[in-house]
Amino acid sequence: MSLSRSLTIGIQSKKIEAADLMWASFFVLDTVACALGALRTPPARTLGAVAPPQNTDVARRAFYFGGLAHILEMDDLHRTSVTHPGCVVIPAAWTLADSLDLGGRAFLTAVLHGYEACARVGNAVGKEHYKVWHNTSTCGPFGSTMAAATLLDLSEDQCVWALGNAGTQSSGLWEFMDSGAMSKHLHTARATESGVLAALLAKEGFTGPDKILEGEKGFFKALCPDPNPSAILASFDDPWELTRTSIKPWPCCRHTHPTIDAAISLHQDIGNRSISEISVRTYKAALDVCDRPAPNDPYSAKFSLQHCVAVALADGRVTQSSFNENSRARIAEISQKVTVSLSPDVEARYPKAWGTDIEVRLSDKQVLQAAREHCKGDPENPVTSDEMSAKALELFIGGGMKPDKAEQLIAVIADLINDRPVRDLNLFKS
């Protein structure tokens, strides 16, 4: 039996508890907030010009939502797969559930299924894959496809075909990072759209390769130097992968978050004293993606360990404004004092734990230290329901929504578990 067929059977037979649906609604709120909070940004305007949100083409609507949800860098993160499942899975599930006029429980079930597929494929790609390929973009189509397949009630064969055609659409290279280009939003837009297309085609009898993952000319062979295929079918009795996913409290690359969390804890201890040196020791993937000593635009600053630790130490908080031109200029002198290096101990725990050790030397010779194995937002240190609502409210208002409408939307999403119609969300209505 092929891996994609076994994955389909495993996910479809996995038991869902009421608490799982509640967690799914929590992540729906996070993803919707990230998307609507980005509405006033230049990338959002560009996406909307090409794929208008009122488009009747469900795949194009999914494309728009998927791209929008990843713009602010505040969407969720599944650590072991190094993927952002929400910005790919939830737009695909919402678009179909809305167009088919389905209820909240079917929608939330599809979200659980989509996260599971995305994360399990991501768990199997190996560390080397991430050096060149953006995991959310390559593994995301499997998640959006599984979510769409659930809502379309595909048969086992149809689901396998759809996954086969999801895999053949997998793409997404890191090259955009050096120039700060907008490609990352295209990655999630296309990963979302690809899954919807694959599932819709399968519904009509369009076939796809059964062994897209393990075949001699398949996904692992082409994109993964060190795959671990057994991770795809690891115990299906374990909790849903969605419940192992982290919520981001800060609007920047998740690889910077352990360092930000540790730095914020030292802010008050520094007081008015000046900083002489800052040392950050972390895992290799964080260095590969976020060793950026002198970011020259907001997006690059969101991927700079140097800037993020400096602003967290200086301000005791990190917000959207922490990355603008004024903040970069204000923090530049401190960020130049940062050195980043590999910690073998932290690297050994990655990707199960995304950690960091930081050391701050002050002008009076005092040395401050802090470490994180799990940071705020991880399942081991989760955001509370109130904190999630506060994050969503801030994002909704930042995207132009009136406070009363924002509170109303938060309540509607919370009510999805009671099978409230998905259309009641009224997303992207003119």
MOUR-V483606 format. One record per residue. N is the residue number from 1. RES is the residue in one small letter. SS is DSSP state (h for helix, s for strand, l for the rest). D_CENTER is the distance of its C-alpha to the mean C-alpha in whole Angstrom. Layout:
# MOUR-V483606
N,RES,SS,D_CENTER / N,RES,SS,D_CENTER
This chain:
# MOUR-V483606
1,m,l,31 / 2,s,l,28 / 3,l,h,24 / 4,s,h,23 / 5,r,h,26 / 6,s,h,25 / 7,l,h,22 / 8,t,h,22 / 9,i,h,25 / 10,g,h,23 / 11,i,h,21 / 12,q,h,23 / 13,s,l,26 / 14,k,l,23 / 15,k,l,24 / 16,i,l,23 / 17,e,l,24 / 18,a,h,24 / 19,a,h,21 / 20,d,h,19 / 21,l,h,19 / 22,m,h,19 / 23,w,h,16 / 24,a,h,14 / 25,s,h,16 / 26,f,h,14 / 27,f,h,10 / 28,v,h,12 / 29,l,h,13 / 30,d,h,10 / 31,t,h,9 / 32,v,h,12 / 33,a,h,13 / 34,c,h,10 / 35,a,h,12 / 36,l,h,15 / 37,g,h,15 / 38,a,l,15 / 39,l,l,18 / 40,r,l,20 / 41,t,l,19 / 42,p,h,20 / 43,p,h,17 / 44,a,h,17 / 45,r,h,21 / 46,t,h,21 / 47,l,h,19 / 48,g,h,21 / 49,a,h,24 / 50,v,h,23 / 51,a,l,22 / 52,p,l,23 / 53,p,l,21 / 54,q,l,25 / 55,n,l,25 / 56,t,l,26 / 57,d,l,25 / 58,v,h,22 / 59,a,h,20 / 60,r,h,20 / 61,r,h,19 / 62,a,h,16 / 63,f,h,16 / 64,y,h,16 / 65,f,h,14 / 66,g,h,11 / 67,g,h,12 / 68,l,h,12 / 69,a,l,9 / 70,h,l,7 / 71,i,l,11 / 72,l,l,11 / 73,e,l,8 / 74,m,l,8 / 75,d,l,5 / 76,d,l,4 / 77,l,s,4 / 78,h,s,7 / 79,r,l,10 / 80,t,l,12 / 81,s,l,11 / 82,v,l,8 / 83,t,s,6 / 84,h,l,2 / 85,p,l,5 / 86,g,h,6 / 87,c,h,6 / 88,v,h,8 / 89,v,h,10 / 90,i,h,11 / 91,p,h,12 / 92,a,h,14 / 93,a,h,16 / 94,w,h,16 / 95,t,h,18 / 96,l,h,20 / 97,a,h,21 / 98,d,h,22 / 99,s,h,24 / 100,l,l,26 / 101,d,l,26 / 102,l,l,25 / 103,g,s,25 / 104,g,h,22 / 105,r,h,22 / 106,a,h,22 / 107,f,h,19 / 108,l,h,17 / 109,t,h,19 / 110,a,h,17 / 111,v,h,14 / 112,l,h,15 / 113,h,h,16 / 114,g,h,13 / 115,y,h,11 / 116,e,h,14 / 117,a,h,14 / 118,c,h,11 / 119,a,h,11 / 120,r,h,15 / 121,v,h,15 / 122,g,h,12 / 123,n,h,14 / 124,a,h,17 / 125,v,l,17 / 126,g,l,18 / 127,k,l,17 / 128,e,l,19 / 129,h,h,17 / 130,y,h,14 / 131,k,h,17 / 132,v,h,18 / 133,w,s,15 / 134,h,l,11 / 135,n,h,10 / 136,t,h,7 / 137,s,h,10 / 138,t,h,13 / 139,c,h,12 / 140,g,h,10 / 141,p,h,13 / 142,f,h,15 / 143,g,h,12 / 144,s,h,13 / 145,t,h,17 / 146,m,h,17 / 147,a,h,16 / 148,a,h,18 / 149,a,h,21 / 150,t,h,21 / 151,l,h,22 / 152,l,l,24 / 153,d,l,26 / 154,l,l,26 / 155,s,l,29 / 156,e,h,28 / 157,d,h,29 / 158,q,h,27 / 159,c,h,24 / 160,v,h,25 / 161,w,h,26 / 162,a,h,23 / 163,l,h,20 / 164,g,h,23 / 165,n,h,22 / 166,a,h,19 / 167,g,h,19 / 168,t,l,22 / 169,q,l,19 / 170,s,l,17 / 171,s,l,16 / 172,g,l,14 / 173,l,s,16 / 174,w,h,15 / 175,e,h,19 / 176,f,h,18 / 177,m,h,17 / 178,d,h,21 / 179,s,l,21 / 180,g,l,18 / 181,a,l,18 / 182,m,l,16 / 183,s,h,15 / 184,k,h,11 / 185,h,h,11 / 186,l,h,14 / 187,h,h,12 / 188,t,h,9 / 189,a,h,13 / 190,r,h,15 / 191,a,h,12 / 192,t,h,13 / 193,e,h,16 / 194,s,h,17 / 195,g,h,16 / 196,v,h,18 / 197,l,h,21 / 198,a,h,21 / 199,a,h,22 / 200,l,h,24 / 201,l,h,26 / 202,a,h,27 / 203,k,h,28 / 204,e,l,31 / 205,g,l,31 / 206,f,l,30 / 207,t,l,29 / 208,g,l,27 / 209,p,l,27 / 210,d,l,28 / 211,k,l,27 / 212,i,l,24 / 213,l,l,22 / 214,e,l,25 / 215,g,l,28 / 216,e,l,30 / 217,k,l,28 / 218,g,l,25 / 219,f,h,21 / 220,f,h,22 / 221,k,h,25 / 222,a,h,24 / 223,l,h,20 / 224,c,l,21 / 225,p,l,23 / 226,d,l,23 / 227,p,l,21 / 228,n,l,22 / 229,p,h,22 / 230,s,h,23 / 231,a,h,20 / 232,i,h,19 / 233,l,h,22 / 234,a,l,22 / 235,s,l,23 / 236,f,l,22 / 237,d,l,24 / 238,d,l,21 / 239,p,l,19 / 240,w,l,16 / 241,e,h,13 / 242,l,h,11 / 243,t,h,14 / 244,r,h,13 / 245,t,s,9 / 246,s,s,9 / 247,i,l,9 / 248,k,l,9 / 249,p,l,12 / 250,w,l,13 / 251,p,l,12 / 252,c,l,11 / 253,c,l,10 / 254,r,h,9 / 255,h,h,12 / 256,t,h,14 / 257,h,h,13 / 258,p,h,16 / 259,t,h,18 / 260,i,h,18 / 261,d,h,18 / 262,a,h,21 / 263,a,h,23 / 264,i,h,23 / 265,s,h,25 / 266,l,h,27 / 267,h,h,28 / 268,q,h,31 / 269,d,h,32 / 270,i,h,33 / 271,g,l,34 / 272,n,l,36 / 273,r,l,37 / 274,s,l,36 / 275,i,s,33 / 276,s,s,35 / 277,e,s,32 / 278,i,s,29 / 279,s,s,27 / 280,v,s,24 / 281,r,s,24 / 282,t,s,20 / 283,y,l,19 / 284,k,h,19 / 285,a,h,16 / 286,a,h,15 / 287,l,h,19 / 288,d,h,18 / 289,v,h,15 / 290,c,h,16 / 291,d,l,20 / 292,r,l,21 / 293,p,l,24 / 294,a,l,25 / 295,p,l,22 / 296,n,l,24 / 297,d,l,22 / 298,p,h,19 / 299,y,h,16 / 300,s,h,18 / 301,a,h,18 / 302,k,l,14 / 303,f,l,14 / 304,s,l,18 / 305,l,h,18 / 306,q,h,22 / 307,h,h,21 / 308,c,h,19 / 309,v,h,21 / 310,a,h,24 / 311,v,h,23 / 312,a,h,22 / 313,l,h,25 / 314,a,h,27 / 315,d,h,26 / 316,g,l,24 / 317,r,l,21 / 318,v,l,18 / 319,t,l,18 / 320,q,h,17 / 321,s,h,21 / 322,s,h,20 / 323,f,h,20 / 324,n,l,22 / 325,e,h,26 / 326,n,h,28 / 327,s,h,25 / 328,r,h,25 / 329,a,h,29 / 330,r,h,29 / 331,i,h,27 / 332,a,h,28 / 333,e,h,31 / 334,i,h,29 / 335,s,h,26 / 336,q,l,29 / 337,k,l,30 / 338,v,s,27 / 339,t,s,27 / 340,v,s,24 / 341,s,s,25 / 342,l,s,24 / 343,s,l,25 / 344,p,h,26 / 345,d,h,25 / 346,v,h,22 / 347,e,h,21 / 348,a,h,23 / 349,r,h,20 / 350,y,l,17 / 351,p,l,15 / 352,k,l,16 / 353,a,l,16 / 354,w,l,15 / 355,g,l,18 / 356,t,s,20 / 357,d,s,24 / 358,i,s,25 / 359,e,s,29 / 360,v,s,30 / 361,r,s,34 / 362,l,s,36 / 363,s,l,39 / 364,d,l,41 / 365,k,l,40 / 366,q,l,38 / 367,v,s,35 / 368,l,s,32 / 369,q,s,29 / 370,a,s,26 / 371,a,s,24 / 372,r,s,20 / 373,e,l,19 / 374,h,l,17 / 375,c,l,16 / 376,k,l,15 / 377,g,l,13 / 378,d,l,13 / 379,p,h,14 / 380,e,h,18 / 381,n,h,17 / 382,p,l,16 / 383,v,l,16 / 384,t,l,19 / 385,s,h,19 / 386,d,h,21 / 387,e,h,18 / 388,m,h,16 / 389,s,h,18 / 390,a,h,19 / 391,k,h,16 / 392,a,h,16 / 393,l,h,19 / 394,e,h,19 / 395,l,h,16 / 396,f,h,18 / 397,i,h,21 / 398,g,h,20 / 399,g,l,19 / 400,g,l,23 / 401,m,l,23 / 402,k,l,26 / 403,p,h,26 / 404,d,h,28 / 405,k,h,25 / 406,a,h,22 / 407,e,h,24 / 408,q,h,25 / 409,l,h,21 / 410,i,h,20 / 411,a,h,23 / 412,v,h,23 / 413,i,h,19 / 414,a,h,21 / 415,d,h,23 / 416,l,h,22 / 417,i,h,22 / 418,n,h,26 / 419,d,l,26 / 420,r,l,26 / 421,p,s,25 / 422,v,h,22 / 423,r,h,24 / 424,d,h,25 / 425,l,h,21 / 426,n,l,23 / 427,l,l,20 / 428,f,l,21 / 429,k,l,25 / 430,s,l,27
